[in-house]
């Protein structure tokens, strides 16, 4: 039995797919493959669909003239076996928020998407392009890209009319997503040390060769912190912060962006990917006001 997933991925699609698989199984049928034709949509739904496809060892297929991009790519990559027509368009890019903007939170989503892609066996070169391509752009994967991730291509190129060929692969952008201070594409999401070093380099370039840093301690909590700040590609002040205890052990790593008046900040916990919003009072103390 084949299930077709078509159109934008929206809330509830993963549960609907699981229900369809269960109904088929209850009727004595096996869902052997899914056909994909989706420009993307909800990253959460894409991730849940990918988990269901991987768990069920289901084959994925992008057919003649079909598209599978953004969140759909994770579903395709999860296939027990993967097939694509030479006329299919399969693309990757970074995540955005609900308004289509790049933010700290969308940067975290991009890192999460890259980690999942790595777990699904997607080659580092493709993950690298995913990480550095902003959501407003798309990198369309070439036949050789697809073959590098184990995709079986259907129909020989000589059988395909020129007008049916996938678009030429776009030039890779050097603009980083908000969470990555380096403009250099990396094959996998950066480690914390790589991220900090990139932030230091960028801060130094923006401040006449000397990075802008800050250190402070909170004796009542027996904690000290170090921060390096820089301006992201949109001119938003960003701080990379590490908090250590009295034994110099790291207890928290986070990345924060500040509003124009620098009295509200949104912070991403590097390890948990949780995002919170803080507000500064007149004494300079920060208080959490919301979880985003």
Secondary structure by P-SEA (a helix, b strand, c coil): cbbbbbcccccaaaaaaaaaaaaaaaacccccbbbbbcccccaaaaaaaaaaaaaabbbbbbcccbbbcaaaaaaaaaccbbbbcccbbbbbbbbbcccccccaaaaaaaaaaaaaaaaacccaaaaaaaaaccccbbbbbcaaaaaaaccccccccccccccccccccccccccccccccccccccccccaaaaaaaaaaaaaaaccccccbbbbbcccccccbbbbbbbcccccbbbbbbbbcccccccccbbbbbcccccbbbbbcccccbbbbbbbccccbbbbcccc
